[in-house]
Amino acid sequence: MPKDFEETGVLDHINKLSSAEDIFTYLLLPHDAQVVNVSRLHIMKRFGAYLREASFGGLVEEEVFLKCRQLLKRAYGDFVDSTPMAEKVFKVFRDEEEKRKNRFVGLDALKASLQ
């Protein structure tokens, strides 16, 4: 485990990193570059959501490191077998799904209006 957390803390150090690859490297998490290249923003947004939901109170920095590693692995895993469109991390994807649902006209609706 990197020793940088001894000065600033794991979460502060992660916050200062400039790329997804830097975060994967810091957390010692292997990854497929192609998955990260396709879903980079989605993985990082999901990772941020998981971090916000997590409780770090009372943990020592080694435990925070392991928990962050687990959360990044989970976020990354969400996109290994799925796609950004299917995961709908960003609002634009959720809005588009809602528009598609509203545009759909079922056969039952057509039959009822013809009678």
HELIX and SHEET records of a PDB file:
HELIX    1   1 PHE A    5  THR A    8  1                                   4    
HELIX    2   2 VAL A   10  LYS A   16  1                                   7    
HELIX    3   3 ALA A   20  TYR A   26  1                                   7    
HELIX    4   4 ALA A   33  GLU A   53  1                                  21    
HELIX    5   5 GLU A   61  VAL A   80  1                                  20    
HELIX    6   6 PRO A   84  GLU A   87  1                                   4    
HELIX    7   7 LYS A   91  ARG A  103  1                                  13    
HELIX    8   8 LEU A  107  LEU A  114  1                                   8    
END                                                                             
